Amino acid sequence: MNTHMSADIATNEVGPGSSDGLFDADLAAWREHPERAFDGWLARHGFRPGTAVVYRAMWGKLLRWSGEQGLTPLTWSAAQIAAFLDAQNLHKHHRYRYARLIERVFHHLSLLQQNLHNPASQAVRSRLAEGENDPTAFLLPGERDLLVARILAPTPEPIAERPRAASSDMPDISPTRWKRARDIALLAVLLGGGLKVADARALKVDAIDGRDDGPMAIRMVRTDNGRAYIVPLFSFAHAPLRQWLSLRAASETLGDLVFPAMANGRAMHAASVYRRVEILLEEAGVLAGRSERASPQTLRNTCGAMHFDAGTPPAAVAQLLGMRDLESGWRLRAAYEAWQARAGLPTMARPTARTGI
């Protein structure tokens, strides 16, 4: 853990039932008691104890800095958030985590007050939350295993039917379960196929081959030159995607998008994709010990790395990932080998049966 983040960590943790009275805190309560309201927000979202401790320390540091600057809590501008991040002398990854935490809090507050300005979102869009560009990052083999074991290999759950006396014959599928299945399948496709966020948002059901059984693949077309290509999915992605497609159909989700924002078929916002991925990475324990940022791009890079580990040539990897030119595959391979050297990992290619296609 970065020393700037750990220095002020409190010893108390969010436990069951703590801050219950603040679960529905209004905007005034947040401004008058931002520490207590934040504790309620942590408890409501059920973060892992270690994550809750880190987030509370981060929030406390922001509030102390705000007080030192004479700023009223929750009235910060994007420039002020950037000034706070600069003052902490943080690694780029931790700058980004701070910005995303603030963004998530303001997203919650926007539910309390319509059209509330989100300064952290503006800071991210304006790249104020970034430092110098980091080298291309990948998931460590252990992090990849955590993700597959905890998130992408859940115990299959049958779709429960309502009693026959119910007024509808539709399966009893809650919005929470619907979104959970969607998010896991989305993560599976980003890691198992290396899709970009824009590609995943626009992906249509009829582009998926092997929905019933056997190997699964996605038929893609580059928007800039119209080139068609096939994206094979690694085997760990098959079950989550099939389970989601089954639940999606059973809940009579509208439209033809594989990953809509809601059952009415509306497309997901790109920022929402980033948030959902980050939540699942956090849940899997991937973010706890990382010094590098983990994002959908990291998942795409890792998909390429798995192809390299399986012995796939760089030019072929470029085709599988739908890259603009074959040279991009060689650049990704060079970045992967440089990353392996930094991480102290062997650079020789080796097949990985667990994640094989």
QUIBELJO-V7812 format. One record per residue. PSI is psi as a letter, one per 30 degrees, with the letter a starting at -180 (NA if undefined). Layout:
# QUIBELJO-V7812
PSI + PSI
This chain:
# QUIBELJO-V7812
k + k + f + f + f + f + e + g + k + l + f + l + l + k + l + k + f + k + g + e + f + g + e + h + k + l + e + e + e + e + e + e + i + e + e + e + e + e + e + e + e + e + e + e + f + h + l + k + e + e + e + e + e + e + e + e + e + e + e + e + e + e + e + e + e + e + e + e + f + g + k + k + k + g + g + l + l + e + e + e + e + e + e + e + e + e + f + f + h + l + l + e + e + f + e + e + e + e + e + e + e + e + e + e + e + f + e + e + f + f + f + f + j + k + g + k + k + j + e + e + e + e + e + e + e + g + g + f + g + k + b + l + k + l + l + k + l + l + k + l + e + e + e + e + e + e + e + e + e + f + e + f + h + l + k + k + k + l + j + k + k + l + l + f + f + l + f + k + g + k + l + i + j + l + e + e + e + e + e + e + e + e + e + e + e + e + e + e + e + e + e + f + f + g + l + l + e + e + e + e + e + f + k + l + e + f + f + k + k + h + f + e + l + a + k + k + l + k + j + l + k + k + f + e + g + g + k + k + l + k + j + k + k + l + e + f + f + e + e + e + e + e + e + e + e + e + e + e + e + e + g + h + k + l + a + g + k + e + i + l + e + l + f + f + f + k + k + k + k + e + e + e + e + e + e + e + e + e + e + e + e + e + e + f + g + e + f + e + g + k + f + l + k + k + l + e + e + e + e + e + e + e + e + e + e + e + e + e + f + g + g + k + l + e + e + e + e + e + e + e + g + h + l + e + l + f + f + e + e + e + e + e + e + e + e + e + e + e + e + e + e + e + f + g + l + k + f + k + k + k + k + j + e + e + g + l + NA
